[in-house]
Amino acid sequence: MSVQMSIVTQPAQFLSTQRGKLTLVLLCAVAFVDFVDASIVNIALPSMQKALHLSVQGLEWVPGGYLLTYGGFMLLGGRAADLLGRRRVLLAGVVLIGCSSFVGGLAGTSGVLIGARLVQGLGAALTLPAALSILTTSFGDGPDRHRALGVWGAMAGIGSIAGVLFGGLLTEGPGWRWVLFVNPIIVLLLLAPIIRLLPDERGEGQLRNFDALGALLATGGMVLLVYALVQAPSQGWGAGTTIGELAGAAGLLALFVVNELRHSNPLAPLSIFKINGLGFADLTQLTVFIGFFSLFFFLTLYMQEVLHYSAIKTGLAYLPLCVAVGVSSGIASQLLVKVGTRAVMVSGALIAAGGLFWLSHLSVHATFLANILPGTLLASLGIGAVFVGVATAANSGVPADKAGLAAALLNASQQLGGALGLAILTAVATSRTRHLLGAHANTAHALASGFHLALLLGSVFIAASAIVALKATNTKGELETD
């Protein structure tokens, strides 16, 4: 059964209108909240641990719980946006984020905090694909959409980096609880513009013959996969529990594929992958984030544990990266029209890989200006271009009734890449550090060596994404080419 959506047709140059500009600002503000939430708690973790007496395993679930439901429910959230109406799903997700963040800020126990982060991730899984699909259906193919996705790509990079910056400022300022309390304030400011600016799309008979089994299999498989990846570093990759969880996730996802091929109204029509290059664009995103996630995680640990930066100094160290990603995204959106998405993605990935390679050679006596800043600027300039190119390629040629699914697939790739990066690179860094400590090496040198190896491997993954990007959709101007 085909899904009928009442798509509101916008002017060909919607971005040139006042309503178009306001719509873009609103959607990017929503995305900014989601991207910030993924990283804002990182610097606040030591303060949370002390205040709520969290164990090391419990502490891992403050960022891990968010990642679990964010990645696990992303596909369901994206398809819900297509079936139930994008504005409705966006509002539901935004409200969930605001309420769960408020509860998390008031948390008196670790269980309440982790539970709030799980719900917060669910809200983000509803919000982000809905927002991106509204963007791609509001702005027409060609320069108009390229500019809009350029700004969106900037928000992806800036939001991820700004989360670390704001986390440091809030933790050492009003306290760690404000890392969560800031969300309800922003949500209250967003609700009225969402209702006034965005069209209320309605489906016709969209719940008839709904693929409930597919929803259960996809969500169960994704949740179990992300859970296994988050737990793998502490449980051990060779542990029976880890192997069982990964096998269980693979089995559920395999059953999901079988179900989708047989169902008359599948949750995620696999025909979407017939769109030229979409799968490779998603795979590029996944591979990039395996490496890119290491930049925040290990560089933050390096600055705090090796160079002994304070939380606020660590956060401020990321400020130049926010500017660089914004500049890079703006330039990339202009280049898309001239050279196409493929060239932008490949060159951006190689530049970003060079930045991480530079950072993998930091010493225990490094200085910010001479050693850290050049590598981080290089990495952020490249990543800004990749974000813009991938977002454009992954949404090119997607029909309006599957825009939410396409957005969900792209963002699920990002979350899985982050989870894989955290699992693989943490295991590598920990193994190297333990080996050196066992050989009686200096603690600072052992930690730095582990971080260096993780960043080096991260640069390899980002460089590999340049090869994958060669197969992604090449959108140039208003034409799509093979």
N, C-alpha and C positions, 0 to 999 in steps of 0.2 A: 504494500500500500504506500503510495507516495504521500508525503506530508505537504499540506498546503499552508503556506505562511503569507500573511498580508504584509508584504514588504512595502514600506513607504519609499516611493521614488524620490530621490533628491536631485537637485540641479547638477548638471555635468561638472560644474566647477563649484561644488558645495563648499570647499575650503575657502573660497574667496568671499563667501557671505559671512555676516556676523554670526548667524546661528551655527554655521559650519565651524568657525573658529572656536566658539564657545563649546560646541560638542566635543571637539578634539581635546581642548583643555580639560574638560570634565572626565573624559575617558582615560586620559593620561594621568589625571589625579587619582582615579580609582586604581589604575595599574601601579602607580607609585606606592600606594599603601600596601598592596600585595607584595611587591618586590622588597620594600623596606622591611616588612615583617619577617621575611625569610632570614635576614641577617642581623636585625637590630638587637636581638637578645644575646648575641655571642659575647660581647664585651661585658655584659651585665651578669654572665654566668657565675663568676666567683662571688659576687654580692648576693645573688639568689641562693647559692649553696650555703653561704654563711647564715643568711637570715632564716631559711627554712630547713636547715640541717639536712640538706640533700646528700645522698650517697653519690659516688662517682657514677654508678649505673643510672641512678635517678636523674642526675644532672644531664646525662646524654639525651634523655627524653624530652628536655625542654625544647631544643632545636629539632630533635628526631621525631617527636610527636607531631609537630607541625608538618614536617616533611612527609610523614606517613600518610596523613589524611589528605594533604594537598595533592600529592602524587597519586594516591590510591583512588580518590574520587574525581580526578580531573576529567576522565573520559565521560563519566556519568554526568558531570556538571555541564560539559560542553554539549552533549546531546540533549540534555534537559533544556538548554537555552534554545536549541532549534525547535524542540517539540512544544514547549510550554510558553514561549515568548521570552525574548532576550532581556527586556527591561524587568520583567517579573523576577527572573532568576538572578539578575544583577542586584536588585533590591534585597532579595532574600539573603544573598551572600554578604552584602555590605552590612546588613543588620546583624547577621551572625558574627561577623568580625567585630563589630562594635560591642555587642553584648558579652561575647567571650573574652575580649580584651579587658573589659571592665571587671569581670569576675576574676580574671587572672591577676589584675593589679591589686585586688583586695585579698588575694589568696593568703591564708594563714598556714597552709600545709602544702607539702610537695604534691600530693595527690590532686588537690584543687588546681594548682598551677599547671600541672601536666594535662589534666582534663581540659582546662581552658585552651591550652595550645592545640589540642586535638580538634576541638570545635573550631578554633580559629583557622586551622588548615582546611577544614571542610568549607568554611565560608569563602576562603580564597579559591578553592577548587570550583565553586559556583561562580565567583565574581570574574576571575581573569578571562576564561574563555568567552563568557558572555560579553565582556567589554571589548575584547579583540574582534569578535564576530560582528558587533555593532559597528565598529570602525570600518571593517572591510565591506560591509553592506551599505554603509552611508557614503563612503568616498569611492567614486568610480575608478575603474582601471586606468592606468596611465599616470601622468605627473601628479594629479591630485592625490591619488592613493599613495604614491611614492613619498610625497612630502609628509602625509599623515603617518605613514609607517616609519618614516625617518624620526619623527618626534617620539613615536611609540618606542622605537629601538633605543633612543636616548634615555627614555624613562626606565627601560629594562636595565641598562647599565648603571645609570645614575642612582636608581633606587636601590640596587644591590649594594653599591658602594656607600651610599648615603646612610644606609642602615647601620653600618659600622661606625660612621661618623656620629650620627645621632645617638647611638647606643652609648658611646663614650661620654658625650656631653651630658646626657640625661642621667647616666649612672653616677657621675661625679658631681652633678648639679643637684636637682631635686631628689634623686635616688632612683634605684632600679625599678620601682613600681611604675614610674612615669614612662618607662619603655613600653608599658602596656596601656597606661591611662591616656596616652596621646591619641590612640586610635578612636575611642568613642567621640572625642572632640571633632576629629576630622570627619567621621561618619555623619555626625549631626549636620555638618556643613555641606555634605554631599547629597543628602536625601532630597531636599527640595529641588536642586538643579537636575537630578536624575529624573524626577517626576515631570518637571516642566519641559526639559529639553529633548528627552528621548521618546520616540514613538512607542506606543503600547501595542506591540505585535500580538496577534491572536491566531492560534491554529484552528483547524477544522478537523475534529475527530482524531486528534493526535494521540490520544491515549487508547484508542481502539486497537486491540491486538498488540499492546505494548510488549516489548521483548524483556519481560521480567527476569527470565532465566539468564539472558545475556547480560543484564545489568548486574545480577548477583555474581556471575562468573568473572566478569571484567573487574568489578570492584574488589572481589575477594582475591583474585589473582594479583592485581596491582598492589593491594594493601600487604599481602603476604610477601611479595617480591621486595617492596621497599623496606618492610620490617626485617627481612632476612639481611638486606644490605646494611641497614643501620646497626644491627646486632652483630654482624660478622666480625668486626675488629675485636670485640670483647669476647665473643664465644669461640673464635678461631675459625678460619676458612675450612679446615679439614674436620671440624667437629660434626658429629652425626646430626646434631640439631640443625646446624646451618645447612648441611647437605639436604636434609629432609625438607626444610622450609623452602629452599630453592627449587627442589624437585616438585614440591606441592604447588608452588607458584607457576612453574612451567606447565604442570598438568592442567591447572585451572584455566590458564590462558590458551592452551591448546584446545580444550573443550569449548572455550569461548569462540575461537575461530570456527570450529566445526558448527556450533550453534548459529553463528552469523551467516554461514554459507547456506544453511537450511531454512532459516526463519524468513517468513514473507515480509516482515517489517523489522529488520534487524536494528539493534541499538546503534551499531556502528557499521553501516554498509561498507563492505570491503572494496566495493567498486570505487571508493574515493581514491584508492591508491593507483587507479588507472590514470588519474590526472598527472600529466607529465612532470616527473621530478619531485613530486610532493614527498614521497617517502625518503628520498635522499636529502631533502631539505631538513626533515625531522631528524634524520640520522646525523646530519652535520651539527644540528643543535645539541643533540645528545653527546656527541664526541667532544665538542667545544667545552661543554659544561663539566665533563669529567676533569678537564685540565683547569678550567677557569675557576671552579670552586676552590681549588687548592690555593689560588692567589689570596683569597680572603682568609681562609682558615689557617694556613701555615704562616703567612706573612704576619698575621695578627699575633699568633703564638710566638713567632720569632722576635717581634718588637717588644712584647711584654716579658717573655721568659729569658731571652738572651740579652737584649739591649736594655731591659728593665724600664720600658716606657710605661707611664701611667695610662689609665684608661682614656683620659681625655686627650693625652698626647697621641696615643695610638689612633683615636678617632680622627683627630685633626690631620694626621698623616695621610688620610684618604681623601682630603678635600681636593687636592690637585687632580685626582683621578676623576672625580665627579665632573670637573670642568672639561677635562680631556675627552671623556666619553661623550659629553654634550657636543663639543666641537667636532669630534669624529663622526658622530651620527648625522650632524647637519651636512657635513661635506659628502658623506656617503650617499645621502638621499639625493643630492644633486648629481653625483656620479652615476647613479642607477640609470638615469635617462641616457647617458652618453656611452657607458661601457657595459651595462647590464648587471644583473645580480650576481652572476657567477664570478666575474672578475672582482667584484667588491668583496664577496665572501672569501675567495681564495687569498687575495692580497691581505685582507684583514686578519685572517687566521695566521698567516706567516708572520705578520708584524707582531701579533699577540704572542705567538710562540717564541719569538726573539726576546720579548720582554720577560717572559718567565724564565727563559734560559739565562738572561742577565741576572735575575734575582737568585737563581740557583747557585750563584758563586759568591753570595754575601758572606762576609767573615764575621767573627764575634766582635770585631772592632769597627764595624761599618758605621758610616754616618748617613743621615737622611739625605742631605743634598747631593753628596758625591756618589752614593752607592744605591740607596733605595729609590729615590725619586726618578732617575733615568729609566730604570726597569719598569716601574709602575706606570709611568707615562706612556712608554712604548706599548705595554700590554693593554692599557685602557684605550689608546688610539686604535689599536687593531680590533679589540672586542666591540667597540662602538660600531665599526663598519660591519662586522659579522652579524650583529643583532639586526641591523637594518636590512641587510641582504637576505638573511634567513627568513625574517618575518614577511618580506615581500614575496620571496620565492614560494614559501609554504602556503600563501593565501592566493596565489595567482591562478586564475581559472577555476576557482572553487565556486560551485553554485550557491545561491543565497541560502537555500534550505539545508546546506551542510556546512555553513560558515562556522557554526559553533563547534561542530565535530573537528574541523580542520584546526581551529584555534586550540581545542583541547589536546589534540595530538601533538601540536608544536610545544605546548607548555608541559605536557606529560613527559616529552622527550627531555626538556630542561630539568625537570625534577628527578627523573631517573638518572640523568647524567650527573647531577649533583650528588645523589645517593651513591652511585657507583664510584664517583671520585672520592667521596669521603671514605668509603669502605676500602677501596684499593690503596689509595695513597696514604691513609692513616696506618694501614697494616705495614706498608713499606717503610714509612718513617719510623714507626715504633720498633720494628725489627732492627733497623740500622742503629737507632739510639741505644737499645738494650745490648746489642752486640758490643758497642764501644764502651758502654758503662761496665760491662762484664770484663772488658780488657783494661779497666781502671782509667779510662779517659776522663778528662775534665767534663763536668756536667754540661757547661755551656757549649763546649765543643761537640759533645755527643748529641745534644739537642739540635744544634745548628746543622750538623751533618745529616741528621734525619730529615730535617726540614728541606735541606738542599736537595736531597735525593727525591723527595716528593715533588718539589717544584720542577726539577729536571724532567721527571716522568710526566708531569702535567704539561710541560712544553711539548713533549713528544705527542701526547694525545691531541693537543691543539693543532700541531703541524699535520697530524694525520687527518684532521677534519678538513684541511684544505684539499686533500685528495678526494674525500667523499663529496665535497662541494662541487667538484667538476661534473658530477652527474645530476646535480639539482637543476630545477627549472631555471632557465636564463631569461628573465624578463627585462626588456629594454624598451624604454619609452612606452608606447602603447601596444607594442608587439610582443608576443611570446614566441620564443624560438626553442628549438631542441637543444 
